[in-house]
Structures are given as structure tokens and as C-alpha cells.
Amino acid sequence: MAGDRPDREGTAGAGETALDLGRTLAGMHLDGAPTFGSTPPGGPREAYIGRAPMHNVEGAEWPQWYAEHRVLPYLRRAVDDGTITLSEAEVIERLCARLPDLAGPAEPPARLHGDLWNGNVLWGADGHAWLIDPAAHGGHRETDLAMLHLFGCPHLDEVLRGYESAAPLADGWSDRIGLHQLFPLLVHAVLFGRGYAEQALSTAKAALER
């Protein structure tokens, strides 16, 4: 029936559906991953996020792994493409150097969806929500939540309330949203150009000022 189709806009996703989505996302994160960057069983090491290549290289410490394998590769590509200048790139490089001090309490690797923007959340009229088109890898759970913030997930307050009922977040997590948004912003800078590059640069500057 047409009324049972998933809805990308979330008009059918209020209330208990959003709470349940948050609880389910928390459960997926809590299932964990062997290391940061590890693929799901049978998953590809040479993967994609959208149309951008994403290399699933394993690492033991999140700040170093995130800088080396999620931020800097896309920064270098943006510089090579002329989307970000060398002088502008320095602010993101400085942020990467400070990540061990800014990243908050250490957490074990979580199993991430990896591309959790609003378009990959489908809301059903039957009271269920589905996550589609993942770029799954082991990472920091705040990264998935930061992407939901970045691209405007409907009913986000309820999703977060459901999430924290199952897996409370570390103190100060909302202050770290910008750190985790650098990865998708730089991916978008590579794919879509200067507007996202400017957003990545302003996000890095703001994070350094905290």
C-alpha cells in the first residue's frame, strides 16, 4: 500500500519511532568493532562514502586514526583539486594535531553506519525506521550522531533521547560535534566543491577555539 512506503522526510517518524531508532542505533554502536577502521565481516577495505573512495585502514587510537584515515586524505584531495588552498589547510592540520586533547574520553570502537545523513534514514508509516546505504566501519559513535546533526535528521531530539536511554554519551559530547563533522564536510568538499570547504574550515576554526 502507498501509505506503508518509507518516507525520507520523516513525516511518519515522530514519537516512539524516533525513540526506537535512537535505541536501535545505540545497540548497533554497542555491538562494537574489533578496531577503528575495521570492516564488517566480509566488508570491503576499499570502500566508498557516496561517490568518494574510503579506505578502511585499521588503527588502535581514535584521534590518530581519524586524522590519518578520515580527515587528512580528503583534505589533501581538496587541496590537490584547488578547492582548499595550502594556507587554508593549515587550520585543519592544526586541529588534527590537537585531536588527542580535544577528542574527549577514550571509547572502544563502535560499529558505525558511516554515512548517516538524513537521506539514509527512511521513516515508515507502520511505525518503523530503516537505515540504508551504509559506509560501515569501526569508528567513534559520536561521528554517526554528528552527521545526523549536520544534515538535519527529523525528530533528532527524540532520536537522541532514545539513544541516551540505551547508551549515555560522554560528558561534553555536544561540544565535540564539529570534530566529527569534519570528515563528512571534507568528503562533501571533494564531491561538491567550495561551499562545503568553507564550512569545513569554519568548523575547524570553531573547534580550535573551544
C-alpha positions, 0 to 999 in steps of 0.5 A: 500500500502507498501509505506503508512506503518509507518516507525520507522526510520523516513525516511518519517518524515522530514519537516512539519511532524516533525513540526506537531508532535512537535505541536501535542505533545505540545497540548497533554502536554497542555491538562494537568493532574489533578496531577503528577502521575495521570492516564488517565481516566480509566488508570491503577495505576499499570502500566508498562514502557516496561517490568518494573512495574510503579506505578502511585502514585499521588503527588502535587510537581514535584521534590518530586514526581519524586524522590519518584515515578520515580527515587528512586524505580528503583534505589533501584531495581538496587541496590537490583539486584547488578547492582548499588552498595550502594556507587554508589547510593549515587550520585543519592540520592544526586541529588534527594535531590537537585531536588527542586533547580535544577528542574527549574520553577514550571509547572502544570502537563502535560499529558505525553506519558511516554515512548517516545523513538524513537521506539514509534514514527512511521513516515508515508509516507502520511505525518503523525506521530503516537505515540504508546505504551504509559506509560501515566501519569501526569508528567513534559513535559520536561521528554517526550522531554528528552527521545526523546533526549536520544534515538535519535528521527529523525528530533528532531530539527524540532520536537522541533521547532514545539513544541516551536511554540505551547508551549515555554519551560522554560528558561534553559530547555536544561540544565535540560535534564539529570534530566529527563533522569534519570528515563528512564536510571534507568528503562533501568538499571533494564531491561538491566543491567550495561551499562545503570547504568553507564550512569545513574550515569554519568548523575547524576554526570553531573547534580550535577555539573551544 
